[in-house]
Amino acid sequence: MTHPNSSFDPKAFRRALGLFATGVTIVTTRAADGTPVGITANSFNSVSLQPPMVLWSLAKNARSLASFSECGYWNVHILSNEQEALSNRFARAGEDKFAGMALDQSANGVALIPDCTARFQCRNAFQYEGGDHIIFVGEVIEYDASQRPPLLYVTGDYALAAQGGTDLDRNPG
């Protein structure tokens, strides 16, 4: 699909999008044979509080698309600022990303990475076409959060949160 403006520059558009700071996540699921699958993603967002729902997106040409599309569950891990190396590990293709990792037990049987800022265990609820990506919407069946400051990504590089952690009892209003 082309943009109505013939001077639309996809690279400039990507740079403009990069000005929006995001958290860094690893999303995990299971392959058809039961092996764990995981990728680094920064396309994570909240959708709904009732029912609790989140979303993220994956490129249609990703090797892991079939696993995420076919498994009924996935987990989103918001990485802490101490997990930059883990983010890089899961961003690379063609290696056993889970080699040597100790994993926590999950409610949905999908790999659950320890020591994150927050984790969301989800049942796949919807999948939508979104241009060159598939948008996954999941219902959160369990979650946890820690006081660890989150890892951020902006203008093509990692950044540290000036103020981190969570206070789940805090009322901003």
Backbone as CSV, one residue per row, in Angstrom:
resi,resn,N_x,N_y,N_z,CA_x,CA_y,CA_z,C_x,C_y,C_z
1,MET,0.849,-1.168,0.000,0.000,0.000,0.000,0.896,1.232,0.000
2,THR,0.614,2.179,-0.830,1.382,3.412,-0.869,0.640,4.501,-0.114
3,HIS,1.380,5.422,0.365,0.809,6.547,1.088,0.318,7.566,0.069
4,PRO,-0.817,8.236,0.318,-1.354,9.201,-0.647,-0.363,10.324,-0.973
5,ASN,0.532,10.619,-0.044,1.528,11.656,-0.265,2.726,11.015,-0.958
6,SER,2.974,11.350,-2.222,4.025,10.695,-2.999,5.416,10.964,-2.442
7,SER,5.568,11.966,-1.579,6.882,12.259,-1.008,7.097,11.545,0.333
8,PHE,6.203,10.641,0.682,6.306,9.905,1.943,7.594,9.093,1.964
9,ASP,8.400,9.286,2.980,9.687,8.607,3.111,9.602,7.613,4.272
10,PRO,9.563,6.301,3.982,9.432,5.310,5.056,10.560,5.379,6.088
11,LYS,11.784,5.678,5.666,12.898,5.765,6.615,12.717,6.949,7.556
12,ALA,12.286,8.077,7.019,12.038,9.250,7.863,10.871,8.980,8.812
13,PHE,9.863,8.266,8.319,8.718,7.900,9.156,9.182,7.018,10.315
14,ARG,10.035,6.045,10.019,10.572,5.168,11.068,11.365,5.975,12.094
15,ARG,12.181,6.920,11.634,12.948,7.767,12.572,12.007,8.588,13.449
16,ALA,10.932,9.113,12.860,9.963,9.892,13.636,9.296,9.022,14.697
17,LEU,8.934,7.794,14.337,8.341,6.873,15.318,9.321,6.562,16.442
18,GLY,10.619,6.518,16.115,11.652,6.226,17.104,11.804,7.290,18.171
19,LEU,11.179,8.446,17.973,11.225,9.506,18.977,10.305,9.221,20.164
20,PHE,9.419,8.235,19.998,8.516,7.844,21.075,9.210,6.772,21.908
21,ALA,9.520,7.080,23.159,10.175,6.116,24.045,9.196,5.002,24.390
22,THR,9.682,3.763,24.324,8.860,2.620,24.680,9.602,1.760,25.690
23,GLY,8.863,0.914,26.336,9.480,-0.111,27.148,9.997,-1.206,26.235
24,VAL,10.810,-2.086,26.780,11.344,-3.204,26.013,10.787,-4.485,26.623
25,THR,10.239,-5.345,25.771,9.649,-6.591,26.244,10.256,-7.789,25.525
26,ILE,10.116,-8.919,26.150,10.309,-10.203,25.488,8.957,-10.896,25.564
27,VAL,8.495,-11.382,24.416,7.231,-12.119,24.356,7.575,-13.577,24.090
28,THR,6.993,-14.472,24.879,7.276,-15.901,24.755,6.001,-16.682,24.456
29,THR,6.183,-17.828,23.827,5.097,-18.768,23.557,5.702,-20.160,23.427
30,ARG,4.928,-21.119,22.913,5.408,-22.481,22.668,5.228,-22.813,21.192
31,ALA,6.206,-23.515,20.631,6.069,-24.054,19.282,5.151,-25.275,19.340
32,ALA,4.736,-25.753,18.201,3.847,-26.916,18.142,4.441,-28.133,18.842
33,ASP,5.780,-28.268,18.825,6.432,-29.406,19.484,6.703,-29.152,20.965
34,GLY,6.254,-28.009,21.497,6.402,-27.698,22.915,7.644,-26.914,23.283
35,THR,8.566,-26.697,22.341,9.776,-25.940,22.654,9.444,-24.467,22.849
36,PRO,10.153,-23.794,23.762,9.882,-22.375,23.990,10.340,-21.510,22.814
37,VAL,9.583,-20.455,22.556,9.864,-19.489,21.500,9.797,-18.115,22.146
38,GLY,10.709,-17.218,21.774,10.677,-15.866,22.337,11.317,-14.855,21.421
39,ILE,10.807,-13.625,21.492,11.329,-12.519,20.681,11.327,-11.232,21.508
40,THR,12.222,-10.331,21.175,12.217,-8.995,21.761,11.225,-8.141,20.973
41,ALA,10.409,-7.371,21.675,9.418,-6.507,21.019,9.230,-5.235,21.830
42,ASN,8.990,-4.134,21.141,8.650,-2.900,21.859,7.270,-2.393,21.445
43,SER,6.493,-3.256,20.802,5.159,-2.879,20.321,4.062,-3.251,21.310
44,PHE,4.347,-3.195,22.578,3.421,-3.611,23.633,2.583,-2.431,24.113
45,ASN,1.303,-2.689,24.427,0.432,-1.638,24.947,-0.731,-2.252,25.715
46,SER,-1.303,-1.469,26.618,-2.511,-1.898,27.321,-3.717,-1.648,26.417
47,VAL,-4.770,-2.457,26.620,-5.991,-2.325,25.834,-7.178,-2.031,26.732
48,SER,-7.349,-2.850,27.791,-8.557,-2.788,28.596,-8.266,-3.218,30.028
49,LEU,-8.994,-2.615,30.975,-8.906,-3.047,32.366,-9.955,-4.106,32.689
50,GLN,-11.134,-4.022,32.060,-12.223,-4.974,32.279,-12.753,-5.461,30.951
51,PRO,-12.409,-6.614,30.474,-11.455,-7.535,31.074,-10.027,-7.023,30.875
52,PRO,-9.085,-7.510,31.677,-7.704,-7.060,31.517,-7.113,-7.590,30.209
53,MET,-6.728,-6.668,29.309,-6.214,-7.058,28.001,-5.022,-6.196,27.613
54,VAL,-4.080,-6.819,26.887,-2.902,-6.133,26.356,-2.739,-6.531,24.891
55,LEU,-1.880,-5.776,24.180,-1.598,-6.133,22.794,-0.127,-5.939,22.477
56,TRP,0.299,-6.562,21.392,1.633,-6.385,20.827,1.539,-6.822,19.371
57,SER,2.557,-6.520,18.597,2.496,-6.899,17.181,3.792,-7.558,16.745
58,LEU,3.676,-8.375,15.682,4.798,-9.146,15.159,4.776,-9.058,13.635
59,ALA,5.930,-8.855,13.041,6.046,-8.765,11.586,5.550,-10.059,10.937
60,LYS,4.867,-9.913,9.818,4.344,-11.081,9.111,5.452,-11.988,8.593
61,ASN,6.657,-11.457,8.423,7.752,-12.285,7.917,8.609,-12.885,9.038
62,ALA,8.183,-12.751,10.294,8.937,-13.308,11.424,8.874,-14.828,11.405
63,ARG,10.000,-15.465,11.675,10.067,-16.933,11.722,9.137,-17.512,12.782
64,SER,8.908,-16.762,13.838,8.113,-17.254,14.968,6.618,-17.000,14.808
65,LEU,6.182,-16.414,13.695,4.772,-16.055,13.534,3.845,-17.258,13.698
66,ALA,4.181,-18.394,13.108,3.310,-19.570,13.214,3.139,-19.992,14.671
67,SER,4.220,-19.991,15.440,4.124,-20.390,16.848,3.206,-19.465,17.625
68,PHE,3.365,-18.148,17.443,2.509,-17.207,18.165,1.063,-17.275,17.687
69,SER,0.870,-17.539,16.399,-0.489,-17.609,15.843,-1.231,-18.858,16.284
70,GLU,-0.500,-19.971,16.438,-1.136,-21.257,16.704,-1.262,-21.597,18.189
71,CYS,-0.349,-21.113,19.010,-0.431,-21.395,20.442,-1.499,-20.497,21.052
72,GLY,-2.236,-21.008,21.959,-3.312,-20.233,22.564,-2.856,-19.284,23.665
73,TYR,-1.550,-19.298,23.977,-1.050,-18.499,25.093,0.277,-17.845,24.751
74,TRP,0.549,-16.709,25.387,1.851,-16.046,25.313,2.036,-15.187,26.544
75,ASN,3.296,-14.916,26.863,3.640,-14.090,28.021,4.436,-12.879,27.557
76,VAL,4.152,-11.728,28.161,4.902,-10.503,27.893,5.716,-10.179,29.136
77,HIS,7.017,-9.963,28.935,7.941,-9.630,30.023,8.454,-8.217,29.803
78,ILE,8.117,-7.287,30.679,8.688,-5.944,30.606,10.055,-6.025,31.268
79,LEU,11.088,-5.774,30.467,12.453,-5.968,30.960,12.884,-4.855,31.903
80,SER,13.719,-5.236,32.866,14.305,-4.255,33.783,15.543,-3.651,33.136
81,ASN,16.003,-2.538,33.686,17.172,-1.879,33.092,18.447,-2.710,33.240
82,GLU,18.380,-3.820,33.947,19.525,-4.738,34.068,19.457,-5.869,33.040
83,GLN,18.472,-5.855,32.145,18.271,-6.962,31.223,18.528,-6.590,29.758
84,GLU,19.361,-5.603,29.527,19.696,-5.194,28.160,20.300,-6.358,27.367
85,ALA,21.202,-7.118,27.972,21.825,-8.252,27.283,20.774,-9.294,26.898
86,LEU,19.802,-9.492,27.757,18.720,-10.437,27.461,17.883,-9.946,26.280
87,SER,17.618,-8.651,26.236,16.902,-8.066,25.100,17.650,-8.330,23.805
88,ASN,18.950,-8.098,23.813,19.765,-8.333,22.614,19.774,-9.811,22.227
89,ARG,19.831,-10.676,23.215,19.837,-12.122,22.962,18.559,-12.565,22.244
90,PHE,17.403,-12.063,22.694,16.128,-12.464,22.104,15.818,-11.707,20.812
91,ALA,16.585,-10.681,20.508,16.412,-9.951,19.248,17.123,-10.648,18.095
92,ARG,18.077,-11.522,18.401,18.826,-12.234,17.362,18.057,-13.469,16.896
93,ALA,18.225,-13.811,15.633,17.581,-15.003,15.067,18.568,-16.158,15.021
94,GLY,18.022,-17.364,15.009,18.819,-18.541,14.732,19.651,-19.102,15.855
95,GLU,19.292,-18.885,17.092,20.015,-19.506,18.188,19.019,-19.934,19.255
96,ASP,19.467,-20.816,20.163,18.614,-21.239,21.270,18.644,-20.127,22.315
97,LYS,17.650,-19.275,22.295,17.611,-18.109,23.176,17.427,-18.488,24.641
98,PHE,16.918,-19.672,24.895,16.634,-20.107,26.267,17.757,-20.947,26.871
99,ALA,18.834,-21.177,26.117,19.936,-22.017,26.594,20.494,-21.482,27.913
100,GLY,20.551,-22.346,28.918,21.127,-21.986,30.207,20.255,-21.102,31.081
101,MET,19.029,-20.807,30.664,18.152,-19.937,31.453,17.312,-20.736,32.435
102,ALA,17.231,-20.240,33.650,16.289,-20.786,34.621,14.976,-20.029,34.431
103,LEU,13.890,-20.763,34.272,12.590,-20.138,34.036,11.677,-20.360,35.226
104,ASP,10.738,-19.445,35.436,9.729,-19.592,36.469,8.550,-20.394,35.917
105,GLN,7.746,-20.967,36.812,6.533,-21.673,36.424,5.481,-20.649,36.013
106,SER,4.718,-20.965,34.969,3.666,-20.058,34.530,2.315,-20.756,34.583
107,ALA,1.255,-19.955,34.674,-0.103,-20.486,34.718,-0.503,-21.091,33.379
108,ASN,0.127,-20.629,32.290,-0.296,-21.058,30.961,0.684,-22.024,30.278
109,GLY,1.728,-22.463,30.983,2.671,-23.420,30.420,3.675,-22.833,29.447
110,VAL,3.732,-21.514,29.326,4.656,-20.824,28.421,5.834,-20.305,29.245
111,ALA,7.026,-20.282,28.640,8.242,-19.818,29.323,8.002,-18.477,30.023
112,LEU,8.425,-18.406,31.293,8.258,-17.213,32.109,9.635,-16.806,32.635
113,ILE,10.126,-15.672,32.170,11.477,-15.202,32.470,11.488,-14.476,33.822
114,PRO,12.438,-14.808,34.703,12.497,-14.152,36.021,13.148,-12.772,35.965
115,ASP,13.021,-12.037,37.069,13.720,-10.766,37.321,13.311,-9.626,36.398
116,CYS,12.087,-9.641,35.905,11.588,-8.568,35.037,10.905,-7.487,35.865
117,THR,10.657,-6.343,35.252,9.923,-5.268,35.908,8.463,-5.667,36.089
118,ALA,7.881,-6.293,35.064,6.509,-6.797,35.142,6.366,-7.935,34.139
119,ARG,5.388,-8.821,34.416,5.126,-9.945,33.517,3.620,-10.147,33.405
120,PHE,3.181,-10.437,32.185,1.763,-10.641,31.904,1.592,-11.984,31.204
121,GLN,0.857,-12.893,31.855,0.573,-14.202,31.281,-0.792,-14.111,30.614
122,CYS,-0.828,-14.399,29.306,-2.016,-14.097,28.513,-2.553,-15.280,27.737
123,ARG,-3.865,-15.258,27.560,-4.565,-16.157,26.642,-4.801,-15.355,25.374
124,ASN,-4.438,-15.921,24.235,-4.619,-15.225,22.968,-6.120,-15.035,22.717
125,ALA,-6.567,-13.796,22.592,-7.985,-13.504,22.411,-8.313,-13.157,20.957
126,PHE,-7.488,-12.328,20.315,-7.750,-11.872,18.955,-6.440,-11.690,18.209
127,GLN,-6.523,-11.822,16.893,-5.409,-11.498,16.011,-5.970,-10.664,14.864
128,TYR,-5.276,-9.561,14.559,-5.729,-8.658,13.504,-4.600,-8.387,12.517
129,GLU,-4.974,-8.213,11.266,-4.027,-7.747,10.251,-3.731,-6.286,10.562
130,GLY,-2.466,-5.915,10.484,-2.064,-4.529,10.708,-0.935,-4.166,9.762
131,GLY,-1.252,-3.998,8.475,-0.210,-3.692,7.502,0.747,-4.857,7.362
132,ASP,2.028,-4.624,7.640,3.018,-5.692,7.521,3.202,-6.456,8.834
133,HIS,2.284,-6.264,9.785,2.337,-6.938,11.087,1.006,-7.630,11.393
134,ILE,1.056,-8.553,12.335,-0.136,-9.132,12.947,-0.201,-8.572,14.361
135,ILE,-1.363,-8.087,14.739,-1.575,-7.533,16.077,-2.223,-8.618,16.933
136,PHE,-1.566,-8.950,18.034,-2.060,-9.960,18.971,-2.667,-9.251,20.173
137,VAL,-3.908,-9.588,20.501,-4.581,-9.064,21.685,-4.806,-10.243,22.613
138,GLY,-4.382,-10.083,23.857,-4.517,-11.176,24.811,-5.219,-10.765,26.080
139,GLU,-5.949,-11.702,26.654,-6.556,-11.486,27.960,-5.553,-11.918,29.019
140,VAL,-5.274,-11.033,29.952,-4.299,-11.312,31.007,-4.944,-12.249,32.020
141,ILE,-4.298,-13.413,32.220,-4.825,-14.377,33.196,-4.072,-14.301,34.521
142,GLU,-2.829,-13.818,34.476,-2.037,-13.545,35.681,-1.016,-12.487,35.340
143,TYR,-0.581,-11.738,36.355,0.492,-10.762,36.159,1.217,-10.562,37.475
144,ASP,2.431,-10.012,37.382,3.164,-9.598,38.576,4.034,-8.411,38.197
145,ALA,4.408,-7.636,39.188,5.241,-6.451,38.977,6.237,-6.342,40.123
146,SER,7.382,-5.716,39.828,8.429,-5.544,40.832,8.788,-4.068,40.943
147,GLN,9.753,-3.770,41.786,10.249,-2.401,41.947,11.420,-2.109,41.005
148,ARG,11.781,-3.064,40.136,12.918,-2.865,39.231,12.596,-1.788,38.199
149,PRO,13.489,-0.826,37.975,13.254,0.190,36.936,13.234,-0.477,35.558
150,PRO,12.351,-0.023,34.656,12.245,-0.643,33.342,13.339,-0.190,32.376
151,LEU,13.630,-1.055,31.426,14.524,-0.730,30.320,13.695,-0.013,29.262
152,LEU,14.224,1.078,28.726,13.515,1.856,27.707,14.267,1.817,26.388
153,TYR,13.559,2.162,25.312,14.158,2.223,23.979,13.638,3.485,23.293
154,VAL,14.581,4.310,22.804,14.204,5.559,22.127,15.323,5.953,21.162
155,THR,14.969,6.517,20.041,15.895,6.945,18.983,16.935,5.883,18.649
156,GLY,16.484,4.627,18.586,17.339,3.540,18.152,18.331,3.022,19.166
157,ASP,18.141,3.339,20.454,19.074,2.869,21.469,18.346,2.690,22.796
158,TYR,18.996,1.957,23.693,18.443,1.760,25.029,18.600,3.026,25.858
159,ALA,17.698,3.192,26.814,17.750,4.315,27.741,17.307,3.807,29.108
160,LEU,17.705,4.525,30.131,17.311,4.169,31.489,16.216,5.107,31.955
161,ALA,15.268,4.562,32.686,14.198,5.370,33.250,14.771,6.227,34.378
162,ALA,14.414,7.502,34.409,14.868,8.386,35.477,14.228,7.992,36.799
163,GLN,13.016,7.506,36.717,12.296,7.060,37.889,11.707,5.713,37.527
164,GLY,11.963,4.670,38.315,11.505,3.348,37.906,10.727,2.652,38.975
165,GLY,10.438,1.407,38.700,9.698,0.585,39.635,8.223,0.900,39.596
166,THR,7.473,0.199,40.429,6.040,0.389,40.462,5.574,0.475,41.898
167,ASP,4.483,1.128,42.062,3.786,1.154,43.340,2.332,0.848,43.009
168,LEU,1.967,-0.407,43.086,0.644,-0.820,42.659,-0.466,-0.252,43.523
169,ASP,-0.126,0.249,44.707,-1.142,0.819,45.586,-1.286,2.330,45.404
170,ARG,-0.427,2.927,44.620,-0.473,4.388,44.435,-1.697,4.767,43.615
171,ASN,-2.372,5.818,44.026,-3.531,6.332,43.300,-3.131,7.669,42.682
172,PRO,-2.957,7.732,41.335,-2.488,8.976,40.727,-3.530,10.084,40.753
173,GLY,-4.772,9.785,41.064,-5.823,10.808,41.009,-6.105,11.282,42.335
